């Protein structure tokens, strides 16, 4: 995996504005397997001419980003399976990381700009394991890991799910972002940037939903959606736990 100018632009954008949202999705199959994804969406920056120009200027200042500044089209897929065996062995489940990948896409033509983590899990317990070890995996990956979004910083307490027959339970968060806990100027600025950002969770179930206890959730057939202030999620203040019962 290689570092790309795209994520340098992402970092600049995040420091410049709070124009981004986070989308979490869990697609559950009948056998308990599925796909978990977490997407940091900065597409609002591309649709804003002023912010887009700022991104281009930031890229142009970096020798590696000059070409991208002229043609803002990039789509990079980075499978964790390409990491060294010693890195994937962290936590004791090397095979699991073969099913994790990160995608970065920047497209001026389609007004897209995002980084997305995707994980094909065999059972819901694997999601918690992935989060518990993700920061260590990314740190150990060093130069081979992408710069930019570390999902473990968005959900610093990780997230866990339990599946008991046809009841999916989201477990309580275990922590909060350390950089938001301090009282320094940097933390205050970060909180200000996160003021309007949202965190939206979508659950696609293998059957019709008939009872939900997740706070603020909306149900439509086999789909459940809930949105929260991103700042509250990162501070660990938002109550997101609950159950979804489906047929």
VEXDREN-2710 file (C-alpha; in Angstrom, 1 decimal):
% VEXDREN-2710
k/r/px/py/pz
1/UNK/0.0/0.0/0.0
2/UNK/1.3/3.4/-0.9
3/UNK/0.7/6.9/0.5
4/UNK/-1.1/9.1/-2.0
5/UNK/-1.5/12.9/-2.4
6/UNK/-5.2/12.4/-2.0
7/UNK/-5.0/11.9/1.7
8/UNK/-2.7/14.9/2.1
9/UNK/-5.5/16.9/0.6
10/UNK/-7.9/15.2/3.0
11/UNK/-5.9/16.3/6.0
12/UNK/-5.8/19.9/4.7
13/UNK/-9.5/19.8/4.1
14/UNK/-10.2/18.5/7.6
15/UNK/-8.1/21.2/9.1
16/UNK/-9.8/23.9/7.0
17/UNK/-13.5/23.1/7.5
18/UNK/-16.1/20.8/9.1
19/UNK/-17.8/20.0/5.7
20/UNK/-17.8/16.3/6.1
21/UNK/-20.0/13.5/7.4
22/UNK/-19.5/9.9/8.4
23/UNK/-21.6/7.0/7.2
24/UNK/-21.5/3.6/8.9
25/UNK/-23.3/0.6/7.3
26/UNK/-23.7/-3.0/8.4
27/UNK/-25.2/-5.4/5.8
28/UNK/-26.2/-8.6/7.5
29/UNK/-26.8/-11.9/5.7
30/UNK/-29.1/-14.7/6.9
31/UNK/-26.1/-16.9/8.0
32/UNK/-24.7/-14.1/10.3
33/UNK/-21.9/-13.0/7.9
34/UNK/-22.0/-9.6/6.1
35/UNK/-20.2/-6.4/5.2
36/UNK/-19.3/-3.6/7.6
37/UNK/-18.2/-0.2/6.2
38/UNK/-17.3/3.2/7.6
39/UNK/-17.1/6.1/5.1
40/UNK/-15.6/9.5/5.8
41/UNK/-17.3/11.6/3.1
42/UNK/-15.8/15.0/2.2
43/UNK/-17.7/15.4/-1.1
44/UNK/-19.2/18.7/0.0
45/UNK/-15.7/20.1/-0.5
46/UNK/-15.7/19.2/-4.1
47/UNK/-19.1/20.8/-4.7
48/UNK/-17.9/24.1/-3.1
49/UNK/-15.8/26.0/-5.6
50/UNK/-13.9/28.0/-2.9
51/UNK/-12.9/24.8/-0.9
52/UNK/-12.1/23.0/-4.1
53/UNK/-9.7/25.7/-5.1
54/UNK/-8.1/25.6/-1.7
55/UNK/-7.6/21.8/-2.1
56/UNK/-6.0/22.3/-5.5
57/UNK/-3.6/25.0/-4.2
58/UNK/-2.6/22.7/-1.3
59/UNK/-1.9/19.8/-3.7
60/UNK/0.0/22.1/-6.0
61/UNK/2.4/23.1/-3.2
62/UNK/3.4/19.4/-2.8
63/UNK/5.6/18.0/-5.6
64/UNK/3.8/14.7/-5.3
65/UNK/0.4/16.3/-5.7
66/UNK/0.9/18.7/-8.6
67/UNK/-0.4/16.3/-11.2
68/UNK/-3.5/15.6/-9.1
69/UNK/-4.1/19.3/-8.7
70/UNK/-4.4/19.6/-12.4
71/UNK/-6.6/16.5/-12.8
72/UNK/-8.5/15.7/-9.6
73/UNK/-9.3/12.1/-10.5
74/UNK/-8.0/9.3/-8.3
75/UNK/-9.4/6.0/-7.1
76/UNK/-7.2/3.8/-5.0
77/UNK/-8.0/0.5/-3.4
78/UNK/-5.7/-0.7/-0.6
79/UNK/-6.2/-4.3/0.6
80/UNK/-4.9/-5.1/4.1
81/UNK/-4.0/-8.5/2.6
82/UNK/-0.9/-6.8/1.1
83/UNK/0.5/-6.1/4.6
84/UNK/3.4/-8.2/5.8
85/UNK/2.5/-11.4/7.6
86/UNK/4.0/-10.1/10.8
87/UNK/1.6/-7.1/10.8
88/UNK/-1.5/-9.1/10.0
89/UNK/-0.6/-11.5/12.8
90/UNK/-1.2/-8.8/15.4
91/UNK/-4.1/-10.0/17.6
92/UNK/-3.8/-13.6/16.5
93/UNK/-6.2/-13.6/13.5
94/UNK/-4.1/-12.9/10.4
95/UNK/-6.7/-14.3/8.0
96/UNK/-9.2/-11.7/9.1
97/UNK/-7.2/-8.8/7.7
98/UNK/-7.4/-10.4/4.3
99/UNK/-11.0/-9.3/4.3
100/UNK/-10.3/-5.7/5.2
101/UNK/-9.6/-2.9/2.7
102/UNK/-9.6/0.9/2.4
103/UNK/-10.7/2.8/-0.7
104/UNK/-9.9/6.4/-1.4
105/UNK/-11.7/8.2/-4.2
106/UNK/-11.4/11.8/-5.4
107/UNK/-13.4/12.8/-8.5
108/UNK/-14.0/16.3/-9.6
109/UNK/-16.2/15.0/-12.4
110/UNK/-18.6/13.2/-10.1
111/UNK/-18.1/15.5/-7.1
112/UNK/-16.9/12.6/-4.9
113/UNK/-14.3/12.8/-2.2
114/UNK/-14.2/10.1/0.4
115/UNK/-12.2/7.4/2.3
116/UNK/-14.0/4.2/3.1
117/UNK/-13.1/1.1/5.2
118/UNK/-14.8/-2.2/4.2
119/UNK/-14.7/-5.4/6.1
120/UNK/-16.3/-8.7/5.0
121/UNK/-17.0/-10.4/8.4
122/UNK/-17.9/-14.0/8.9
123/UNK/-19.7/-13.3/12.2
124/UNK/-20.6/-10.1/14.0
125/UNK/-18.0/-10.8/16.8
126/UNK/-15.3/-10.1/14.2
127/UNK/-16.3/-6.4/14.0
128/UNK/-15.3/-5.7/17.6
129/UNK/-12.0/-7.6/17.1
130/UNK/-11.3/-5.6/14.0
131/UNK/-11.7/-2.3/15.9
132/UNK/-9.7/-3.5/18.9
133/UNK/-6.7/-4.2/16.7
134/UNK/-7.1/-1.7/13.9
135/UNK/-5.0/1.1/15.4
136/UNK/-2.1/-1.4/16.1
137/UNK/-2.3/-2.8/12.6
138/UNK/-2.2/0.7/11.0
139/UNK/0.7/1.8/13.2
140/UNK/2.7/-1.4/12.5
141/UNK/1.9/-1.0/8.8
142/UNK/4.0/2.2/8.9
143/UNK/4.9/3.4/5.4
144/UNK/2.7/0.8/3.7
145/UNK/-0.4/2.2/5.3
146/UNK/-2.5/5.0/3.9
147/UNK/-2.3/8.4/5.6
148/UNK/-5.4/10.1/6.7
149/UNK/-8.5/8.5/8.1
150/UNK/-8.1/6.0/10.9
151/UNK/-11.6/4.7/11.7
152/UNK/-10.4/4.0/15.2
153/UNK/-10.3/7.7/15.8
154/UNK/-13.8/8.3/14.6
155/UNK/-15.2/5.5/16.8
156/UNK/-12.4/5.6/19.5
157/UNK/-14.2/3.1/21.6
158/UNK/-14.7/0.8/18.7
159/UNK/-18.0/-0.8/18.1
160/UNK/-19.4/-4.2/18.8
161/UNK/-22.4/-6.3/17.7
162/UNK/-24.0/-9.5/18.9
163/UNK/-26.4/-11.6/16.9
164/UNK/-28.7/-14.0/18.6
165/UNK/-30.9/-15.8/16.1
166/UNK/-32.9/-12.8/14.7
167/UNK/-31.9/-10.1/17.2
168/UNK/-29.0/-7.8/16.3
169/UNK/-27.7/-5.9/19.3
170/UNK/-25.4/-2.9/19.1
171/UNK/-23.2/-2.9/22.2
172/UNK/-22.3/0.3/24.2
173/UNK/-19.2/2.3/23.1
174/UNK/-16.2/1.7/25.3
175/UNK/-14.4/5.0/25.1
176/UNK/-14.0/8.5/23.7
177/UNK/-11.5/10.4/21.6
178/UNK/-8.5/11.5/23.7
179/UNK/-7.9/14.6/21.6
180/UNK/-11.3/15.8/22.4
181/UNK/-10.9/15.2/26.2
182/UNK/-8.3/17.9/26.8
183/UNK/-9.0/21.6/27.4
184/UNK/-6.4/23.0/25.1
185/UNK/-6.9/25.3/22.1
186/UNK/-6.4/22.5/19.6
187/UNK/-9.2/20.4/21.2
188/UNK/-11.5/23.5/21.2
189/UNK/-10.8/24.1/17.5
190/UNK/-11.6/20.4/16.6
191/UNK/-14.8/20.6/18.5
192/UNK/-15.8/23.7/16.6
193/UNK/-15.1/21.9/13.3
194/UNK/-17.2/19.0/14.2
195/UNK/-20.1/21.1/15.2
196/UNK/-22.3/20.3/12.2
197/UNK/-20.9/17.0/11.1
198/UNK/-23.2/13.9/11.4
199/UNK/-22.6/10.2/12.0
200/UNK/-25.3/8.0/10.3
201/UNK/-25.7/4.3/10.8
202/UNK/-27.6/2.1/8.4
203/UNK/-28.5/-1.5/9.1
204/UNK/-29.6/-3.8/6.3
205/UNK/-31.2/-6.9/7.7
206/UNK/-32.0/-10.3/6.0
207/UNK/-35.7/-10.0/7.1
208/UNK/-38.4/-7.5/7.9
209/UNK/-37.8/-5.4/11.0
210/UNK/-40.6/-5.3/13.6
211/UNK/-39.0/-3.9/16.7
212/UNK/-36.1/-1.4/17.3
213/UNK/-34.7/0.1/20.5
214/UNK/-31.9/2.1/18.9
215/UNK/-32.2/5.8/19.9
216/UNK/-33.6/7.9/17.1
217/UNK/-33.9/5.1/14.6
218/UNK/-36.1/5.1/11.6
219/UNK/-37.4/1.8/10.1
220/UNK/-38.3/1.0/6.5
221/UNK/-39.1/-2.7/5.8
222/UNK/-35.7/-4.4/6.3
223/UNK/-33.6/-1.3/6.8
224/UNK/-32.9/0.8/9.9
225/UNK/-31.3/4.2/9.9
226/UNK/-30.1/6.4/12.8
227/UNK/-28.2/9.7/12.7
228/UNK/-26.2/11.4/15.5
229/UNK/-24.0/14.4/16.0
230/UNK/-20.5/13.3/15.1
231/UNK/-19.0/15.3/18.0
232/UNK/-21.1/13.5/20.6
233/UNK/-20.2/10.1/19.0
234/UNK/-16.5/10.8/19.2
235/UNK/-16.8/12.1/22.8
236/UNK/-18.5/8.9/23.8
237/UNK/-21.6/10.8/24.9
238/UNK/-24.1/9.5/22.4
239/UNK/-26.2/6.5/23.3
240/UNK/-26.2/4.4/20.2
241/UNK/-26.7/0.9/21.7
242/UNK/-29.9/-1.0/21.3
243/UNK/-31.5/-4.0/19.5
244/UNK/-33.1/-4.7/16.2
245/UNK/-35.5/-7.6/15.9
246/UNK/-36.3/-8.9/12.5
247/UNK/-38.3/-11.8/11.0
END
